[in-house]
Each structure stands twice: as structure tokens, then as C-alpha cells.
Amino acid sequence: MTVTSLIEALGLDVHHGGNGNVHVSRGVVGDLLSFVMGGAPEGAVWVTLQTHVNIAAVAVLKEIPLVILASGRIPDAELLERCRKEGISIATASDSPFDLCGALHDLGLKG
């Protein structure tokens, strides 16, 4: 599934589109940056509640093409600018992290 098709399937509010043609089949959820750095599969979709600029640094490190901010969180200006610079897609979902992960699983993504 591509980033664009995933965004459309979940009805996400996109803050920056990045490269929508990247294929994703895995996901990770977490707010502790060291956990994501140590355990996220490269190229995974990342679900988080965090909205600060360090999210982009971890996404770059793990080659994460899409960060989904759950529970209606909005990226701060510094995070949004960094995602634009790095080509990372960032979007918001109104769903909780739990429900969002269930929806990702239903779309065929694995952890």
C-alpha cells in the first residue's frame, strides 16, 4: 500500500504530503523516541501523540515515510517545517492510537 492510498483509506488530514508513492506494509506505535529508534522497522508508518521536532529526526533515522499524529494532534511549526525539508509525510487522525492501529491492521499492515 502506498502512503497516498493509506492516507486516503484512513481519511487523514494531511499537513505535508511528502512522497506519496512510497510503499508501506509495516507500522509502529509509540511516543518514546528511543523505543521507536530501537524497534521500528525501516519504512514503517509511525503512529504517535508527540508533536515536537524530534519526531522528524527519528523518522529520518528510521526512513519512516509517514508519521500519523493520533487523537487530533497538530504538528508544531518546527516539526512541520522539518518534515517538509526531509520529505516526510505528516498527517493527523482524530482516532485514538489504539483505534488507529486497529484500522492500519485491518488494511493489512503488520507491526
Residue pairs with C-beta under 8 A, 6 or more apart in sequence:
1 9
1 23
1 24
1 25
1 107
1 108
1 109
2 20
2 21
2 22
2 23
2 24
3 18
3 19
3 20
3 21
3 22
3 24
3 45
3 65
3 66
3 89
4 17
4 20
4 21
6 24
6 45
6 66
6 104
6 107
6 109
7 14
7 20
7 66
7 89
7 91
9 107
10 68
10 93
10 100
10 103
10 104
10 107
12 68
12 91
12 92
12 93
13 91
13 92
13 93
14 89
14 90
14 91
15 74
15 75
15 80
15 83
15 90
15 91
15 92
16 80
16 83
16 84
16 88
16 89
16 90
17 89
18 65
18 66
18 83
18 87
18 88
18 89
18 90
19 65
19 87
19 89
20 89
22 43
22 65
22 66
23 43
24 43
24 44
24 45
24 65
24 66
24 109
25 108
25 109
25 110
26 41
26 43
26 44
26 45
26 109
26 110
26 111
27 44
27 45
27 46
27 47
27 101
27 104
27 105
27 109
27 110
27 111
28 36
28 39
28 40
28 41
28 44
28 45
28 46
28 47
28 64
28 111
29 46
29 47
29 48
29 97
29 100
29 101
29 111
30 36
30 39
30 40
30 46
30 47
30 48
31 48
31 49
31 50
33 50
33 54
33 55
33 58
36 46
36 48
36 58
36 62
37 58
37 61
37 62
40 46
40 58
40 62
40 64
41 62
42 62
42 63
42 64
43 63
43 64
43 65
44 62
44 64
45 64
45 65
45 66
45 67
45 68
45 104
45 109
46 55
46 58
46 59
46 62
46 64
46 66
46 67
46 68
47 68
47 70
47 93
47 97
47 100
47 101
47 104
48 55
48 67
48 68
48 69
48 70
48 97
49 69
49 70
49 71
49 73
49 97
50 69
50 73
51 69
51 73
51 74
51 75
51 76
51 79
52 76
52 78
52 79
53 76
53 78
53 79
53 82
55 67
55 75
55 79
56 67
56 79
56 82
56 83
56 86
56 88
57 82
58 64
59 67
59 83
59 86
59 88
60 86
60 88
64 88
65 88
65 89
66 88
66 89
66 90
66 91
67 83
67 88
67 89
67 90
67 91
68 90
68 91
68 92
68 93
68 100
69 75
69 90
69 91
69 92
69 93
70 93
70 95
70 96
70 97
70 100
71 93
71 94
71 95
71 96
71 97
72 92
72 93
72 94
73 92
74 92
75 83
75 90
75 92
79 90
80 90
82 88
83 89
83 90
93 100
95 103
